[in-house]
């Protein structure tokens, strides 16, 4: 009986962990984090320098 309860607890906690990870990843990919903003700025800046567009 103890084994059954333990297995049930482990199974439920595993499901919760998996669903939390999936939710967190989905939210992080959709949100505009400061790191994403910085990466986009740096990437856009380097592309403008390569193209010679200093006024944009």
Backbone as numpy.savetxt, mean C-alpha at the origin, in Angstrom:
# Nx Ny Nz CAx CAy CAz Cx Cy Cz
-10.99 -31.59 22.55 -11.82 -30.38 22.55 -10.95 -29.12 22.55
-9.87 -29.16 23.33 -8.98 -28.00 23.37 -8.32 -27.78 22.01
-7.97 -28.88 21.34 -7.35 -28.76 20.02 -8.31 -28.11 19.03
-9.56 -28.50 19.08 -10.56 -27.95 18.17 -10.73 -26.45 18.38
-10.81 -26.04 19.63 -10.95 -24.61 19.94 -9.71 -23.85 19.49
-8.54 -24.43 19.75 -7.30 -23.77 19.34 -7.22 -23.64 17.82
-7.59 -24.69 17.11 -7.58 -24.63 15.65 -8.56 -23.58 15.14
-9.72 -23.48 15.77 -10.71 -22.49 15.37 -10.18 -21.07 15.59
-9.55 -20.84 16.72 -8.99 -19.51 17.03 -7.90 -19.15 16.02
-7.02 -20.10 15.72 -5.94 -19.84 14.77 -6.52 -19.55 13.38
-7.52 -20.31 12.98 -8.14 -20.12 11.67 -8.77 -18.73 11.56
-9.51 -18.33 12.57 -10.17 -17.02 12.55 -9.14 -15.89 12.55
-8.10 -16.02 13.36 -7.08 -14.97 13.40 -6.33 -14.89 12.07
-6.11 -16.03 11.43 -5.46 -16.02 10.12 -6.32 -15.30 9.09
-7.61 -15.58 9.09 -8.51 -14.90 8.16 -8.52 -13.39 8.40
-8.54 -13.00 9.67 -8.54 -11.58 9.99 -7.26 -10.91 9.52
-6.13 -11.59 9.69 -4.85 -11.03 9.26 -4.82 -10.87 7.75
-5.29 -11.87 7.03 -5.28 -11.81 5.56 -6.19 -10.69 5.07
-7.38 -10.58 5.63 -8.31 -9.55 5.17 -7.81 -8.15 5.54
-7.15 -8.03 6.70 -6.60 -6.73 7.09 -5.49 -6.32 6.12
-4.63 -7.26 5.76 -3.55 -6.96 4.82 -4.08 -6.55 3.47
-5.12 -7.23 2.99 -5.70 -6.89 1.69 -6.35 -5.51 1.73
-7.04 -5.21 2.82 -7.69 -3.90 2.95 -6.65 -2.79 3.03
-5.60 -3.04 3.79 -4.56 -2.03 3.95 -3.87 -1.75 2.62
-3.59 -2.80 1.86 -2.94 -2.63 0.57 -3.84 -1.85 -0.38
-5.13 -2.16 -0.39 -6.07 -1.48 -1.28 -6.15 0.01 -0.94
-6.22 0.33 0.33 -6.32 1.73 0.75 -5.03 2.46 0.41
-3.89 1.82 0.64 -2.61 2.47 0.39 -2.42 2.75 -1.10
-2.89 1.85 -1.94 -2.69 2.05 -3.37 -3.61 3.16 -3.90
-4.75 3.37 -3.26 -5.69 4.38 -3.74 -5.42 5.77 -3.18
-4.74 5.84 -2.04 -4.54 7.14 -1.41 -3.28 7.80 -1.96
-3.23 9.11 -1.83 -2.09 9.87 -2.30 -1.20 10.19 -1.10
-0.28 9.29 -0.79 0.58 9.45 0.38 1.66 10.49 0.09
2.24 11.07 1.12 3.33 12.03 0.91 4.49 11.45 0.10
4.77 10.17 0.29 5.85 9.55 -0.48 5.49 9.50 -1.96
4.23 9.18 -2.27 3.79 9.14 -3.67 3.88 10.54 -4.29
3.48 11.54 -3.53 3.54 12.91 -4.04 4.98 13.28 -4.35
5.89 12.93 -3.43 7.30 13.25 -3.64 7.86 12.50 -4.84
7.51 11.22 -4.97 8.00 10.44 -6.12 7.49 11.03 -7.43
6.23 11.40 -7.47 5.66 11.98 -8.69 6.34 13.31 -9.02
6.60 14.10 -7.99 7.26 15.38 -8.21 8.66 15.19 -8.77
9.43 14.27 -8.13 10.80 14.03 -8.58 10.81 13.45 -9.99
9.92 12.51 -10.26 9.87 11.90 -11.59 9.49 12.94 -12.64
8.49 13.74 -12.35 8.08 14.78 -13.28 9.15 15.82 -13.49
9.85 16.17 -12.42 10.92 17.17 -12.51 12.05 16.67 -13.39
12.44 15.39 -13.20 13.54 14.85 -14.00 13.14 14.73 -15.47
11.88 14.42 -15.74 11.42 14.32 -17.13 11.44 15.70 -17.79
11.01 16.73 -17.05 11.02 18.09 -17.59 12.44 18.55 -17.89
13.39 18.19 -17.04 14.78 18.59 -17.27 15.31 17.91 -18.52
14.99 16.62 -18.69 15.46 15.89 -19.87 14.85 16.46 -21.14
13.61 16.91 -21.07 12.95 17.45 -22.26 13.32 18.91 -22.52
13.96 19.54 -21.56 14.36 20.93 -21.74 13.25 21.92 -21.49
12.17 21.51 -20.84 11.06 22.41 -20.53 11.26 22.99 -19.13
11.97 24.08 -19.03 12.24 24.65 -17.71 11.08 25.50 -17.22
10.18 25.92 -18.11 9.08 26.79 -17.69 7.88 26.01 -17.16
7.81 24.70 -17.35 6.66 23.92 -16.86 6.92 23.46 -15.46
